[in-house]
Amino acid sequence: MTGVVVGRRGRRPAGSGVQLTFEVIAEALRERIRSGGLGAGDPLPTQAVLMREFGASSLTVQKAMTLLKQEGWAVSRPGKGAFVAHYDHPADDLDGPEATAPAGGTAARVEALERALAEAARQIADLRGRVEALESDGGERGH
């Protein structure tokens, strides 16, 4: 034996190129997202489904999901599950990993906040218009 242990504890020699099961699961899900099989906002397979599909333990699946979330590929919605994160579409002239990597989780949150802010501004403008209309109608009646 060469002293290399790959298995229960997930140890491997540095630079061996051997992927651990959680990395295999994460890469499979990344590929589904890159290929369009899973789109932004789509639910990711449940833990039970991934455990069956990859013959993995719940801890292994959880590690894969944690990795995807840390990298910005997935987001959790408490009580609902994990979903594909919204990501920026790269410029057409990019090649390589940068062309398919999602924006980080922060970018997705900023995008969501910007949409919410735009919606709030629209609602405020609508309410302001209603108030002005009510005030002008009330002013005409009072004279």
Disulfide bonds with the S-S distance in Angstrom:
none
